[in-house]
């Protein structure tokens, strides 16, 4: 593997950041961009790296590109503060040849929620473009679900990123509320509209996709809850879009 910089953007992530940085201690460099945290995020980051920069929040996309611009090396592994790189993934990354065959790599991500690793529903394998050559890739998008735009081929790795996304259902609901507001705004700007068909039809279809087609039923009660929450996300997104229309 060419020399690798790990980039992390963070704000008030003291509860999670240490474990995230410990999981990439093997990297050639760690760069943390903090958005003026009011907790111990910066102090924790400095326990793992001297490349800690405090910078005003620009938005997910701009902040990730800014972090990549600060890196000393062209190959970047972008990690969120609530994520961990597994030893298997670290070994797989380090085994990539010095001249990588691709401009970026997709990495499967598994989420811990409701007392288990969720490997069903739309949550898995949840491939993430996180390992990339910054000379041929950059973060793009608008409000939600930023994406890596790559010039060149994209490979796939098998080792997982572990994602500790939610503390509990209340935290999950707060995230749904925040992201559906952004999703509705983006859809409204794109000219999308919400009527009875979208409000009544899309949520149950989302539930059936997650619970039946994507195997949520195999996860028992947690699978049912996650599938229901995904359906609620879809409903709320279209309800907020309807509100914007009015």
C-alpha positions as CSV (number, residue, x, y, z in Angstrom):
1,X,0.0,0.0,0.0
2,X,1.3,3.5,-0.7
3,X,1.7,5.8,2.3
4,X,-1.8,6.4,3.8
5,X,-3.4,9.3,5.6
6,X,-6.5,8.7,7.7
7,X,-8.8,11.7,7.9
8,X,-11.5,12.3,10.5
9,X,-13.9,15.2,10.7
10,X,-15.4,15.7,14.2
11,X,-17.4,17.8,16.5
12,X,-18.2,16.9,20.1
13,X,-17.2,13.3,19.5
14,X,-15.3,12.7,22.8
15,X,-17.3,9.5,23.5
16,X,-16.3,7.8,20.3
17,X,-13.2,9.4,18.8
18,X,-10.5,7.6,20.9
19,X,-11.7,4.1,19.8
20,X,-11.9,5.3,16.1
21,X,-8.3,6.7,16.1
22,X,-7.0,3.6,18.0
23,X,-8.3,1.4,15.2
24,X,-6.1,3.2,12.7
25,X,-3.0,3.7,14.8
26,X,-1.1,1.6,12.1
27,X,-1.6,4.3,9.4
28,X,1.2,6.5,8.3
29,X,-0.7,9.7,9.3
30,X,-3.9,10.7,11.1
31,X,-5.5,14.1,10.3
32,X,-8.3,15.3,12.5
33,X,-10.4,18.3,11.6
34,X,-12.4,19.5,14.5
35,X,-15.3,21.9,14.1
36,X,-14.9,23.8,17.4
37,X,-15.9,21.1,19.8
38,X,-17.0,22.1,23.3
39,X,-16.1,18.8,24.8
40,X,-12.7,16.9,25.0
41,X,-12.6,16.0,21.3
42,X,-9.5,18.0,20.5
43,X,-7.6,16.7,23.6
44,X,-8.4,13.1,22.8
45,X,-7.4,13.6,19.1
46,X,-4.0,15.0,20.3
47,X,-3.3,11.8,22.2
48,X,-3.2,10.0,18.8
49,X,-1.8,12.6,16.4
50,X,-0.2,16.0,16.2
51,X,-2.2,16.8,13.0
52,X,-5.2,18.3,14.7
53,X,-6.8,21.3,13.0
54,X,-9.7,23.4,14.4
55,X,-11.7,24.7,11.6
56,X,-15.2,26.2,11.1
57,X,-17.8,23.7,9.9
58,X,-18.3,23.9,6.2
59,X,-20.7,21.0,5.7
60,X,-20.0,17.3,5.4
61,X,-18.7,17.5,1.8
62,X,-16.6,20.6,2.1
63,X,-15.2,19.5,5.4
64,X,-14.1,16.1,4.1
65,X,-12.5,17.6,1.1
66,X,-10.7,20.1,3.3
67,X,-9.4,17.3,5.5
68,X,-8.1,15.5,2.5
69,X,-6.3,18.6,1.3
70,X,-4.4,18.8,4.6
71,X,-3.1,15.2,4.3
72,X,0.6,14.6,3.6
73,X,-0.2,11.6,1.4
74,X,-2.4,11.1,-1.7
75,X,-4.1,8.0,-0.5
76,X,-6.8,8.8,2.0
77,X,-8.9,6.6,4.3
78,X,-11.9,8.7,5.4
79,X,-13.3,7.6,8.7
80,X,-16.1,8.9,10.9
81,X,-15.7,9.3,14.6
82,X,-18.3,6.6,15.3
83,X,-16.6,4.1,13.1
84,X,-13.8,1.5,13.6
85,X,-11.5,-0.2,11.2
86,X,-11.4,-3.9,12.0
87,X,-8.0,-5.8,12.1
88,X,-9.1,-7.8,9.0
89,X,-9.7,-4.6,7.1
90,X,-6.4,-3.1,8.2
91,X,-4.6,-6.2,7.0
92,X,-6.4,-6.1,3.7
93,X,-5.5,-2.4,3.2
94,X,-1.9,-3.0,4.0
95,X,-1.8,-5.8,1.5
96,X,-2.8,-3.5,-1.4
97,X,0.2,-3.2,-3.8
98,X,2.3,-0.1,-4.0
99,X,0.7,0.7,-7.3
100,X,-3.0,0.1,-6.5
101,X,-5.1,-1.3,-9.4
102,X,-8.0,1.1,-8.7
103,X,-8.5,4.8,-7.9
104,X,-10.7,4.0,-4.9
105,X,-12.1,1.1,-3.0
106,X,-15.6,0.3,-1.6
107,X,-15.6,-1.1,2.0
108,X,-18.6,-2.9,3.6
109,X,-19.9,-1.3,6.7
110,X,-21.7,-3.1,9.5
111,X,-23.8,-1.2,12.1
112,X,-24.2,-2.1,15.8
113,X,-27.8,-1.4,17.0
114,X,-30.2,-2.8,19.5
115,X,-27.6,-5.2,20.9
116,X,-26.3,-6.8,17.7
117,X,-24.4,-6.4,14.5
118,X,-27.1,-5.8,11.8
119,X,-26.3,-7.8,8.7
120,X,-29.8,-7.6,7.2
121,X,-32.1,-4.9,5.8
122,X,-30.7,-2.0,3.7
123,X,-28.1,-1.5,6.4
124,X,-25.8,-4.3,5.1
125,X,-23.4,-4.5,3.4
126,X,-23.8,-0.7,3.1
127,X,-20.7,-0.3,0.9
128,X,-18.8,2.9,1.5
129,X,-16.3,4.6,-0.7
130,X,-13.7,5.5,1.9
131,X,-10.3,4.5,0.6
132,X,-9.2,6.7,-2.4
133,X,-6.6,8.5,-4.3
134,X,-7.3,12.2,-3.8
135,X,-5.7,13.0,-7.1
136,X,-8.6,11.1,-8.8
137,X,-11.5,11.4,-6.4
138,X,-13.3,14.0,-4.3
139,X,-16.4,14.3,-2.2
140,X,-19.5,15.7,-3.9
141,X,-23.3,16.1,-3.2
142,X,-25.5,18.6,-1.4
143,X,-27.2,18.0,1.8
144,X,-27.4,14.3,2.6
145,X,-25.5,11.2,1.7
146,X,-22.3,12.7,0.4
147,X,-20.6,10.6,-2.3
148,X,-17.1,10.1,-3.6
149,X,-16.8,11.0,-7.3
150,X,-14.0,8.9,-8.8
151,X,-12.1,9.2,-12.0
152,X,-11.1,5.6,-12.7
153,X,-12.0,2.2,-11.6
154,X,-13.3,1.3,-8.1
155,X,-12.4,-2.0,-6.4
156,X,-14.1,-3.7,-3.4
157,X,-12.6,-4.9,-0.1
158,X,-14.0,-7.6,2.2
159,X,-12.9,-6.4,5.6
160,X,-15.5,-4.3,7.4
161,X,-15.8,-0.9,8.9
162,X,-17.8,-1.2,12.2
163,X,-20.3,1.6,12.7
164,X,-21.7,2.6,16.2
165,X,-24.4,4.8,14.7
166,X,-26.9,5.2,17.5
167,X,-26.8,5.1,21.3
168,X,-30.5,4.0,21.5
169,X,-33.8,4.4,19.7
170,X,-34.2,8.0,20.9
171,X,-30.9,8.8,19.3
172,X,-32.0,7.0,16.1
173,X,-35.2,9.1,16.0
174,X,-33.2,12.3,16.4
175,X,-31.0,11.3,13.5
176,X,-34.1,10.5,11.4
177,X,-35.6,13.9,12.1
178,X,-32.4,15.7,11.1
179,X,-31.7,13.8,8.0
180,X,-35.3,13.8,6.7
181,X,-35.4,17.6,6.9
182,X,-32.3,17.7,4.7
183,X,-33.6,15.0,2.3
184,X,-36.9,16.8,1.9
185,X,-35.1,20.1,1.2
186,X,-33.0,18.4,-1.5
187,X,-36.0,16.7,-3.1
188,X,-37.9,20.0,-3.1
189,X,-35.0,21.8,-4.9
190,X,-34.9,18.9,-7.4
191,X,-38.5,19.5,-8.3
192,X,-39.9,16.4,-6.5
193,X,-43.4,16.4,-5.2
194,X,-45.3,14.4,-2.5
195,X,-48.9,13.4,-2.8
196,X,-51.1,10.6,-1.3
197,X,-49.3,8.0,-3.4
198,X,-45.9,8.8,-1.9
199,X,-47.2,9.2,1.6
200,X,-49.3,6.1,1.7
201,X,-47.4,3.8,-0.7
202,X,-43.7,4.3,-0.2
203,X,-43.4,3.6,3.5
204,X,-45.0,0.2,3.5
205,X,-43.0,-0.8,0.4
206,X,-39.9,0.3,2.3
207,X,-40.9,-1.9,5.2
208,X,-41.5,-4.9,3.0
209,X,-38.2,-4.4,1.2
210,X,-36.2,-4.3,4.5
211,X,-38.1,-6.9,6.5
212,X,-38.8,-9.5,3.8
213,X,-36.7,-9.0,0.7
214,X,-33.6,-7.8,2.7
215,X,-33.9,-10.3,5.4
216,X,-34.8,-8.2,8.5
217,X,-37.1,-11.0,9.6
218,X,-34.0,-13.0,10.4
219,X,-33.0,-10.5,13.0
220,X,-36.2,-11.0,15.0
221,X,-37.5,-8.1,17.0
222,X,-34.5,-5.8,16.2
223,X,-35.0,-6.5,12.5
224,X,-38.7,-5.6,12.8
225,X,-37.9,-2.4,14.7
226,X,-35.2,-1.3,12.2
227,X,-37.5,-2.1,9.2
228,X,-40.2,0.0,10.8
229,X,-37.8,2.9,11.5
230,X,-36.7,2.8,7.9
231,X,-40.4,3.0,6.8
232,X,-40.9,5.9,9.2
233,X,-37.9,7.6,7.6
234,X,-39.5,7.4,4.2
235,X,-42.8,8.6,5.5
236,X,-41.3,11.6,7.3
237,X,-39.2,12.5,4.3
238,X,-42.3,12.7,2.1
239,X,-44.4,14.4,4.8
240,X,-41.7,17.2,5.1
241,X,-41.6,17.5,1.4
242,X,-45.4,17.9,1.3
243,X,-45.0,20.6,4.0
244,X,-42.5,22.5,1.8
245,X,-44.9,22.4,-1.1
246,X,-47.4,24.3,1.0
